[in-house]
Amino acid sequence: MNPERAEADRWAAIGRLDGDGGEPDGIHLARTVTQEVRRTGKHFLPQPLLLRLSEIRGHRAADRTPHLQAFLDCMLDKHEGRYWNRTYLSLPLLELLLGETGEAPDPNRMATLLISDVIRFETQTETQTETPAREPREPQEARESVDRDPPDPVTLRKRLHHALRFVAHDLDGPDADALVSAAAHAPWSRWADIAELLPRPTATEAGHWFDLTVQPVYVLHDEYFFIRALQAHEMIFTAIAADVRAAIEALRAGRLDAAADHVDRAAGLFDRASALFRMVATMRPGHFSAFRQFTQGASAIQSEQYKRFEILCGLPTAARMRSAAFTSVPSVRGEAEGEAHDTVVRAYLDLRRSARFDEAEWNRFRNALGGLEERHQRWKSTHRSLAARMLGGAHGSGYTAGVPYLAECLDNRLFWQLGDQRGAGHPS
């Protein structure tokens, strides 16, 4: 069949999926479109397809499931001039998979599912030879490549081991350590078996959409795992923000020990977030620079969950609130400026004035805050180092100065209004 006829048949198939013969939940349509994205890269989707998807979204919109609506909104973001971090990472669709039923994963568990998927994706890679990694090709040549330039065996094994350690952190009992230990010496032929032991989304209607939450803008191999790592970061920060919010509620209820427990859990989750950086460090800078030229406008500076965590700890300084860090997330900035917004700092100071606890209890809570501050600073420092390796002197994709911007952020503190918590006297 000639290429023109094949192209026409693809559009005809997509058109038929919206009719009465298509699956009512739109999953078939989404799978067909995702196959096209994986073939060409989202940035290179042909205009006729985008126009057809726009028509489908507008036709009988009231009948659309939330999942299909979220999928189409993300798919059409570049076409409609509203491309940003949330749609690049398919977060509107991914977040629909959280908390829909009793079997749905919480954000921390979702992060585990995302990185388990990375392991399964990478074990499908056919890199059995010792051929060195090639530099990315020109866009058209790369898009027509069959192997999409997978990593060399050494890089691949390093990536898999970091990913497996991240997953094992969330698994129960001694089996997790045994799995990591077995993988350390496993021949390549065993990795597919290891991958099959890892958690998967439940076989529910919502779970079927999980595979459709990766829509790379380009076709080079490393972008798939990069997207999953960023999605996992968003899930981790969603979980961290939930613990900080629970700490505020505990402080308001006068339960100081419970508040300290929640802050400690939030600090512990930063170790998981930092572990993701070790995995991302296996990405080849050449691949990163090749696909990031098509991600301009989508940047981690637009992470709403990270900023939400920050404003729940304490109100940032006026200068930071005016900076790109918060002008890029106007909804979160609006929350911070709302009269009803509460923070750990405010709740702690109110409790300090109104309740009596012995000094050991106050010290335990202050030490918990100090631990969270320390883990956060360490995470930011690691982020800056990784960005320096990947970006060099390039600007950030969110129109920031890149590495210099991240270096400036090292001066920010979550609890700057309280000073140093560890071993310090309580604020007046």
MISERO-820224 format. One line per 2 residues: number of its first residue (from 1); for each residue x, y, z of C-alpha. Coordinates in nm, 3 decimals, decimal comma. Layout:
residues N
NUM> X:Y:Z  ...
This chain:
residues 428
1> 0,000:0,000:0,000  0,135:0,342:-0,090
3> 0,199:0,595:0,189  -0,079:0,833:0,080
5> -0,339:0,555:0,091  -0,214:0,437:0,432
7> -0,244:0,791:0,566  -0,597:0,825:0,434
9> -0,695:0,494:0,593  -0,564:0,612:0,931
11> -0,780:0,926:0,924  -1,080:0,721:0,814
13> -1,028:0,481:1,105  -1,013:0,768:1,351
15> -1,328:0,915:1,203  -1,515:0,587:1,247
17> -1,415:0,561:1,612  -1,641:0,853:1,699
19> -1,947:0,692:1,549  -2,198:0,454:1,704
21> -1,963:0,163:1,632  -1,685:0,307:1,851
23> -1,631:0,211:2,211  -1,854:0,430:2,431
25> -1,571:0,532:2,665  -1,343:0,645:2,381
27> -1,056:0,417:2,483  -1,018:0,282:2,130
29> -0,995:0,633:1,990  -0,734:0,729:2,251
31> -0,527:0,418:2,179  -0,530:0,485:1,806
33> -0,419:0,845:1,855  -0,150:0,739:2,101
35> -0,008:0,498:1,842  0,021:0,792:1,604
37> 0,193:1,003:1,870  0,445:0,727:1,942
39> 0,513:0,701:1,567  0,564:1,071:1,493
41> 0,597:1,263:1,820  0,317:1,488:1,948
43> 0,484:1,800:1,809  0,467:1,648:1,459
45> 0,105:1,532:1,455  -0,042:1,618:1,114
47> -0,288:1,904:1,094  -0,575:1,692:0,951
49> -0,560:1,465:1,255  -0,561:1,759:1,499
51> -0,856:1,915:1,322  -1,042:1,585:1,333
53> -0,976:1,546:1,705  -1,100:1,899:1,764
55> -1,422:1,813:1,580  -1,463:1,493:1,782
57> -1,420:1,681:2,109  -1,686:1,935:2,011
59> -1,931:1,676:1,878  -2,169:1,543:2,145
61> -1,937:1,682:2,414  -2,193:1,605:2,684
63> -2,157:1,234:2,608  -1,781:1,232:2,658
65> -1,634:1,055:2,959  -1,408:1,271:3,176
67> -1,113:1,051:3,074  -1,162:1,106:2,702
69> -1,221:1,477:2,756  -0,898:1,508:2,956
71> -0,710:1,304:2,695  -0,828:1,527:2,409
73> -0,756:1,845:2,604  -0,396:1,733:2,653
75> -0,361:1,612:2,296  -0,479:1,944:2,150
77> -0,277:2,176:2,374  -0,011:2,270:2,118
79> -0,270:2,296:1,841  -0,477:2,539:2,052
81> -0,186:2,745:2,192  -0,224:2,642:2,558
83> 0,067:2,401:2,593  0,227:2,387:2,940
85> 0,366:2,151:3,201  0,035:1,994:3,305
87> -0,068:1,900:2,953  0,282:1,786:2,852
89> 0,271:1,541:3,144  -0,097:1,446:3,085
91> -0,166:1,535:3,449  -0,538:1,609:3,397
93> -0,585:1,250:3,282  -0,343:1,097:3,532
95> -0,511:1,275:3,824  -0,848:1,131:3,721
97> -0,704:0,788:3,794  -0,643:0,883:4,159
99> -0,909:0,819:4,420  -1,196:0,720:4,191
101> -1,269:0,398:4,378  -1,148:0,221:4,686
103> -0,902:0,035:4,464  -0,750:0,349:4,311
105> -0,390:0,427:4,412  -0,295:0,717:4,634
107> -0,036:0,960:4,489  0,263:0,785:4,647
109> 0,148:0,449:4,515  0,082:0,605:4,174
111> 0,447:0,714:4,166  0,542:0,349:4,219
113> 0,317:0,240:3,932  0,470:0,504:3,704
115> 0,828:0,392:3,766  0,729:0,024:3,743
117> 0,604:0,113:3,396  0,945:0,263:3,317
119> 1,108:-0,069:3,402  0,868:-0,260:3,179
121> 0,924:-0,011:2,896  1,301:-0,028:2,925
123> 1,311:-0,409:2,940  1,140:-0,416:2,602
125> 1,443:-0,236:2,458  1,658:-0,447:2,230
127> 2,005:-0,335:2,333  2,183:-0,664:2,354
129> 2,493:-0,546:2,172  2,773:-0,329:2,301
131> 2,725:-0,066:2,030  2,789:0,287:2,161
133> 2,499:0,532:2,187  2,459:0,747:1,879
135> 2,398:1,118:1,872  2,035:1,206:1,791
137> 1,960:1,233:1,424  1,793:1,515:1,239
139> 1,420:1,535:1,326  1,286:1,364:1,013
141> 1,549:1,090:1,020  1,493:1,027:1,390
143> 1,118:1,005:1,348  1,159:0,741:1,080
145> 1,402:0,537:1,290  1,280:0,199:1,414
147> 1,487:0,168:1,734  1,453:0,536:1,838
149> 1,812:0,518:1,966  1,782:0,322:2,293
151> 2,064:0,350:2,549  2,371:0,132:2,558
153> 2,357:-0,172:2,792  2,559:-0,005:3,072
155> 2,337:0,303:3,081  2,025:0,088:3,060
157> 2,126:-0,130:3,354  2,206:0,174:3,566
159> 1,866:0,324:3,485  1,686:0,001:3,568
161> 1,863:-0,040:3,903  1,777:0,315:4,012
163> 1,418:0,264:3,902  1,391:-0,068:4,085
165> 1,523:0,081:4,409  1,257:0,352:4,384
167> 0,984:0,092:4,336  1,117:-0,139:4,609
169> 1,094:0,147:4,860  0,714:0,115:4,836
171> 0,692:-0,265:4,836  0,617:-0,464:5,152
173> 0,844:-0,685:5,357  1,177:-0,853:5,286
175> 1,068:-0,940:4,932  1,159:-0,587:4,825
177> 1,523:-0,622:4,937  1,542:-0,968:4,784
179> 1,414:-0,832:4,453  1,678:-0,557:4,441
181> 1,951:-0,802:4,542  1,849:-1,056:4,279
183> 1,837:-0,790:4,009  2,189:-0,673:4,092
185> 2,335:-0,994:3,948  2,060:-1,095:3,708
187> 2,148:-1,154:3,343  1,964:-0,934:3,096
189> 1,732:-1,223:3,006  1,588:-1,219:3,360
191> 1,487:-0,852:3,364  1,163:-0,917:3,176
193> 1,067:-1,164:3,452  1,157:-0,910:3,720
195> 0,946:-0,647:3,547  0,645:-0,878:3,553
197> 0,664:-0,897:3,934  0,618:-0,522:3,974
199> 0,287:-0,350:4,054  0,044:-0,259:3,776
201> -0,272:-0,047:3,772  -0,584:-0,245:3,857
203> -0,778:-0,390:3,564  -1,056:-0,133:3,598
205> -1,196:0,096:3,333  -0,986:0,383:3,469
207> -0,676:0,161:3,483  -0,695:0,106:3,107
209> -0,620:0,476:3,057  -0,289:0,451:3,244
211> -0,092:0,350:2,933  -0,228:0,656:2,750
213> -0,070:0,911:2,985  0,264:0,929:2,802
215> 0,256:1,148:2,491  0,615:1,236:2,392
217> 0,667:1,544:2,176  0,947:1,370:1,987
219> 1,047:1,011:1,925  1,385:0,960:2,091
221> 1,385:0,677:2,341  1,473:0,870:2,659
223> 1,172:1,101:2,654  0,936:0,822:2,764
225> 1,111:0,756:3,094  1,172:1,132:3,141
227> 0,796:1,198:3,126  0,726:0,916:3,370
229> 0,990:1,051:3,612  0,835:1,400:3,603
231> 0,489:1,252:3,655  0,621:1,058:3,953
233> 0,766:1,380:4,092  0,422:1,542:4,068
235> 0,267:1,248:4,250  0,531:1,263:4,524
237> 0,469:1,633:4,577  0,095:1,569:4,584
239> 0,159:1,322:4,867  0,397:1,562:5,046
241> 0,142:1,843:5,027  -0,124:1,610:5,170
243> 0,097:1,533:5,471  0,175:1,901:5,527
245> -0,197:1,980:5,508  -0,263:1,704:5,763
247> 0,006:1,855:5,988  -0,178:2,189:5,982
249> -0,503:2,016:6,076  -0,329:1,836:6,364
251> -0,183:2,163:6,492  -0,526:2,327:6,482
253> -0,660:2,033:6,683  -0,380:2,070:6,941
255> -0,220:1,735:6,849  0,147:1,832:6,838
257> 0,286:1,477:6,818  0,057:1,390:6,527
259> 0,164:1,707:6,348  0,530:1,609:6,393
261> 0,454:1,263:6,252  0,305:1,414:5,936
263> 0,601:1,650:5,890  0,841:1,356:5,932
265> 0,651:1,160:5,667  0,666:1,455:5,431
267> 1,043:1,479:5,486  1,081:1,107:5,417
269> 0,903:1,145:5,085  1,175:1,388:4,977
271> 1,413:1,091:4,974  1,189:0,932:4,710
273> 1,185:1,256:4,511  1,565:1,271:4,525
275> 1,588:0,908:4,410  1,411:1,009:4,089
277> 1,698:1,246:4,012  1,942:0,953:4,016
279> 1,732:0,783:3,752  1,698:1,100:3,541
281> 2,077:1,141:3,555  2,101:0,841:3,319
283> 1,936:1,045:3,044  2,175:1,135:2,765
285> 2,222:1,513:2,737  2,208:1,486:2,359
287> 1,864:1,330:2,375  1,747:1,589:2,625
289> 1,856:1,882:2,410  1,700:1,717:2,104
291> 1,348:1,680:2,240  1,339:1,983:2,472
293> 1,342:2,215:2,170  0,982:2,098:2,123
295> 0,886:2,148:2,490  0,933:2,526:2,509
297> 0,655:2,663:2,725  0,627:2,351:2,942
299> 0,853:2,364:3,247  0,882:2,229:3,599
301> 0,854:2,590:3,717  0,483:2,544:3,642
303> 0,447:2,259:3,891  0,137:2,344:4,092
305> 0,187:2,063:4,343  0,539:2,175:4,434
307> 0,425:2,535:4,485  0,123:2,413:4,681
309> 0,356:2,227:4,916  0,560:2,544:4,956
311> 0,266:2,771:5,044  0,132:2,515:5,292
313> 0,458:2,528:5,487  0,460:2,907:5,515
315> 0,393:3,210:5,300  0,689:3,280:5,071
317> 0,857:3,619:5,081  0,697:3,902:4,885
319> 0,981:3,891:4,633  0,926:3,521:4,563
321> 0,551:3,571:4,529  0,622:3,833:4,260
323> 0,874:3,610:4,079  0,818:3,373:3,787
325> 0,796:3,091:4,040  0,444:3,204:4,131
327> 0,334:3,414:3,834  0,364:3,090:3,635
329> 0,106:2,922:3,865  -0,164:3,189:3,914
331> -0,414:2,947:4,069  -0,172:2,853:4,349
333> -0,075:3,216:4,399  -0,446:3,294:4,439
335> -0,473:3,024:4,705  -0,178:3,171:4,896
337> -0,333:3,518:4,889  -0,678:3,399:4,998
339> -0,804:3,493:5,344  -0,882:3,130:5,432
341> -0,535:3,001:5,346  -0,354:2,840:5,640
343> 0,010:2,735:5,686  0,221:2,529:5,921
345> 0,396:2,845:6,039  0,071:3,022:6,126
347> -0,084:2,717:6,294  0,233:2,652:6,494
349> 0,263:3,010:6,620  -0,105:3,015:6,717
351> -0,067:2,689:6,907  0,248:2,814:7,076
353> 0,056:3,111:7,214  -0,252:2,919:7,324
355> -0,140:2,577:7,447  0,108:2,430:7,690
357> 0,333:2,138:7,600  0,657:2,041:7,766
359> 0,977:2,156:7,595  1,058:1,806:7,469
361> 0,733:1,804:7,268  0,800:2,149:7,122
363> 1,156:2,043:7,039  1,036:1,731:6,862
365> 0,810:1,936:6,637  1,078:2,198:6,569
367> 1,324:1,920:6,482  1,068:1,775:6,241
369> 1,044:2,115:6,070  1,422:2,136:6,058
371> 1,440:1,792:5,901  1,191:1,888:5,632
373> 1,381:2,210:5,561  1,707:2,017:5,533
375> 1,564:1,751:5,298  1,410:2,024:5,084
377> 1,741:2,210:5,057  1,921:1,890:4,965
379> 1,660:1,815:4,698  1,699:2,165:4,549
381> 2,077:2,131:4,541  2,054:1,798:4,361
383> 1,807:1,948:4,114  2,047:2,233:4,038
385> 2,339:1,994:3,985  2,139:1,775:3,749
387> 2,016:2,078:3,553  2,374:2,203:3,518
389> 2,472:1,869:3,364  2,175:1,859:3,125
391> 2,129:2,227:3,040  2,475:2,377:3,065
393> 2,426:2,745:2,986  2,090:2,701:2,809
395> 1,777:2,879:2,929  1,501:2,685:3,100
397> 1,203:2,572:2,894  0,982:2,788:3,117
399> 1,168:3,100:2,994  1,382:3,125:3,309
401> 1,759:3,169:3,315  1,793:2,794:3,373
403> 2,069:2,690:3,614  2,125:3,044:3,755
405> 1,755:3,057:3,845  1,783:2,727:4,034
407> 2,095:2,851:4,212  1,905:3,158:4,333
409> 1,629:2,933:4,465  1,875:2,770:4,706
411> 1,842:3,081:4,923  1,469:3,028:4,972
413> 1,356:2,870:5,297  1,022:2,708:5,378
415> 1,015:2,826:5,739  1,209:3,151:5,705
417> 0,970:3,321:5,950  1,074:3,083:6,227
419> 1,452:3,086:6,184  1,656:2,774:6,258
421> 1,438:2,506:6,420  1,704:2,261:6,531
423> 1,801:2,326:6,891  1,685:2,688:6,874
425> 1,477:2,872:7,126  1,109:2,903:7,041
427> 0,994:3,218:6,861  0,820:3,481:7,066
